[in-house]
Amino acid sequence: MTPLSSVIRAFADGLKPEPDMTIDQWADKYRKLTSETSSEPGDWETERTPYLREIMFELSPQSDTEEVVFMKGSQVGGTEVGNNFIGYIIHKEPGPALMLHSTMGTAEDASVQRIDTMIETTPVLRERIKEATARKWASTRRRKKFPGGFLFLRGAKSALALRSTPIRFLFMDELDSFDRDVQGEGNPISLAVKRTATFARRKIFKVSTPTIKDRSHIEEAFKNSDQRHYHLPCPVCGHKQWLQWKGFIWQRDAEGRHLPETVKYQCEMCGDLIGEEFKDWMLANGEWIPDNPGHPVRGYHLSAFYSPLGLGFSWAYWVQDKLSCGVDPVKLKTWTNHGEARTWEEHAEEVDKNPLLDRLEDYRGAQVPAGGLVITVGIDVQVDRFEVVARAWGEGEESWLVEWKTIDGGIKDAEARKNLAEWLKQEWIHESGVKLPVAIALIDSGNQAKFVYDLVRVLRRQGVKISASKGSSHHQPEAIKKMKQKGGVPFFSIGTEFCKVAIYSRLNDVHEPGPGFYHFPEGTPEEYFNQLTAEKFRTKLHKGHEIVVWEKKSDQRNEVLDCEVLCLAGLTYLRPSYQRLATRLAVSSIGVTSKARVAEERMHDPLTRDAQRVKPRRGGYLNRWREV
């Protein structure tokens, strides 16, 4: 077919009447799910997730709605709705479309894992993509061409990509991972939406799990909508209500232990307790009801508690997961975001040092108390010194300060580098008698990147587990992210804001030993706490958008806080199995006891004194413990 005829065909396709089939009907007829993307591979059935039907209808051409917002929890099908939206466009309503992710990397992953899989398993889509390819319109990870239209897959970090070709269909997935500002040109969401302005019958779909209150893109979009919740009928009285955490009730045993498997939902009208076995019936008879009726934007909020039986996590799972969080604010944040589909409100604006000074404790002669199982180190590089912090971590990320030290001399000072190397090679005595080495050390490259890379390279050759790092200049919604090597050494991007909020939340909210609690030994100088609590955060307006900034409360130094950030980031990267570490520690401590007994017996035998030396074990971190 000639290029002219293809243009004529595309023009003719644009003149065709809107299809009678809605997106949910299209998915029921054509969509196939694979084991790679679904726990129930096979034909798509909207009846399994009836709450998605209205959302897909509003994205269909039969609806006049231009913008649909979906603020959701885990495992409720939000991304699959977006995939159905894309599939429908390719097959039934061709036109220019954009699928936007936070980065180009995640966009390409979605292209391969979801879009390509959907095309391959859906014959009507495969035929149209192949037809375009036959016309020498190549499809790639970043672009899918089909007769009458195209699909661009882009990352939200490029202002150029966000303001170029006009589009009619826009699907933005995981909005809350987008930056607040892209290359100084404004909000990436607003830039993308502007690309749809020239189309009278545009469709915009925004999907995300929420994150932080007042910084959540999806919460902001949901507030600017008709704010719908999915109301379920009570099997007893018929009253319709939307599922909220406060409605869940479960029992305890005679010893007061929680029994999550007994959970039921209490009807707000009749008070009857509803078992989860009624969930699918309630879902089938549910109804979306707006709290802000009349608004032109359709907004939908759905928690993970709505997941159909067999497709997502059960009510018992979410009860157990909530109980396991304890008072750890970081874990509670994750539960709130992914379970309730609500934003998390931070209470970490600043920390008062005085309550921390009042809880210094005796580690009973050991450098690492019994609960500490793995040691991470943070290193801050100053012009004339290294600031280093070693922290031990245990179950639930309870932690103990092991040592804070200043090593005089800058990164260019040979003696200072030697002293740092010796400090990092040391092992700290655990309460059991076992010696613990550094599991990971992160050093901030800052403005001395070349010298830091050289130092890291030398130290790694000497067996020190150290990597270079740098705080992310953008809002990074995770503690640590491995990047391409810099200067021939491992390099990590640190979510500084994320880590500081986590640390300050724990210092403010966790007051008793247990998950998330920060311990400090007797003798810790007040200057340590001055630096640990030296900052506060506030929200300010920047180029028309609210951003969060951390700033010093005074002229106080803050290197300790920077080191503690790196300690937490290092732990997040390790993701240690505390149970396995505890088991290994117990085995090693038995060896310590037996060898000490043998050594004492041999003290009276001059022929066997040389046998007291214990040879080091070979292997990875777990095998690097030494007996005293």
PyMOL commands that set and color helices and strands:
alter all, ss='L'
color gray80, all
select helices_A, chain A and resi 3-15+23-30+46-48+51-58+78-91+104-121+123-134+159-162+175-177+188-194+217-223+245-247+276-284+304-306+315-325+329-340+353-357+395-397+414-425+449-461+496-509+526-532+559-574+578-602+606-612+621-624
alter helices_A, ss='H'
color red, helices_A
select strands_A, chain A and resi 32-33+42-43+67-72+96-101+143-146+149-155+169-173+203-208+228-233+240-242+248-252+258-266+273-274+287-290+298-302+374-381+385-393+399-408+428-429+434-436+438-444+466-471+480-486+489-494+518-519+535-542+545-552+626-627
alter strands_A, ss='S'
color yellow, strands_A
deselect
rebuild
show_as cartoon
